[in-house]
Amino acid sequence: MKAYVFPGQGAQFVGMGKDLYENDSLAKELFEKANEILGFRITDLMFAGTDDDLKQTKVTQPAVFLHSVILAKTLGDQFKPDMVAGHSLGEFSALVAAGALSFEDGLVLVSKRAMAMQKACEATPSTMAAVLALPDATVEEICASIENEVVVCANYNCPGQLVISGSIPGIDAACEKALAAGAKRALKLKVGGAFHSPLMEPARTELQAAIETTTFNVPVCPVYQNVSTVAETCPDTIKKNLIAQLTAPVRWTQSVQNMIADGADHFIELGPGSVLQGLIKKINKEVIAEGRQ
């Protein structure tokens, strides 16, 4: 069974989507529609901007979303997913690709999400860190042991690779404890703030209002969401999980394991980079994992 997966923030690169724009009329049409909806030419920044241009949250999230979704659209009848999933921001790409959201509504929500997250980051200085080669339970215990600071597990990426999220002093203290507990690395990430933590609550509230007034449809196949990790097809449940996602962890390991348990044996990553292919191979070496850019 084929599972299509969609990457999140961090996968972007200068030049992303340029070939699609130049060689596919549908892709060009959708990119131009996106420029119109966003009110600026995001294509100029994607195709020929700088790394710093692409790192702006208002650019990064729509850029990754557009690359992924337009790739899926250009596949036409070849795009026949048995199931889909996306990592963090990628969940919006998955929902549009599977028909649960229109292209236009998906892009508007992603843009609003990016702006709301940027505001939350500016309101409370915060960060994230990758912790390598420790059991999940150990990292969870370390996070719980940090007193008077917000520190939580944010991304369960694959066995032995967790990302923690929280206040800067809290993350510093957790990194020290992780290294003392035998972590191979505990490395702070170059991100704007503590994504998928309680510090994103203002952004969650803002996004909730937008999601609740947006029409969601029954997807053409099950969507394995970051919060629940199981097959979802009910629009109301999908909405609820999408709202919770900003302050809840991305349970990618569990989502992929559940997809495999439900029959997925061929994963195709649509969008920039190849991060998800690497994670899937670390979760289960038996399945095929490939990508298209």
Secondary structure as GFF3:
##gff-version 3
##sequence-region A 1 293
A	DSSP	beta_strand	2	6	.	.	.	ID=ss1
A	DSSP	alpha_helix	18	23	.	.	.	ID=ss2
A	DSSP	alpha_helix	25	38	.	.	.	ID=ss3
A	DSSP	alpha_helix	42	48	.	.	.	ID=ss4
A	DSSP	alpha_helix	51	55	.	.	.	ID=ss5
A	DSSP	alpha_helix	57	74	.	.	.	ID=ss6
A	DSSP	three_ten_helix	76	78	.	.	.	ID=ss7
A	DSSP	beta_strand	83	86	.	.	.	ID=ss8
A	DSSP	alpha_helix	90	97	.	.	.	ID=ss9
A	DSSP	alpha_helix	103	123	.	.	.	ID=ss10
A	DSSP	beta_strand	126	132	.	.	.	ID=ss11
A	DSSP	alpha_helix	136	145	.	.	.	ID=ss12
A	DSSP	beta_strand	151	158	.	.	.	ID=ss13
A	DSSP	beta_strand	161	167	.	.	.	ID=ss14
A	DSSP	alpha_helix	168	180	.	.	.	ID=ss15
A	DSSP	beta_strand	185	188	.	.	.	ID=ss16
A	DSSP	three_ten_helix	198	200	.	.	.	ID=ss17
A	DSSP	alpha_helix	201	212	.	.	.	ID=ss18
A	DSSP	beta_strand	223	224	.	.	.	ID=ss19
A	DSSP	beta_strand	231	232	.	.	.	ID=ss20
A	DSSP	alpha_helix	235	244	.	.	.	ID=ss21
A	DSSP	alpha_helix	252	261	.	.	.	ID=ss22
A	DSSP	beta_strand	266	270	.	.	.	ID=ss23
A	DSSP	alpha_helix	275	283	.	.	.	ID=ss24
A	DSSP	beta_strand	288	292	.	.	.	ID=ss25
###
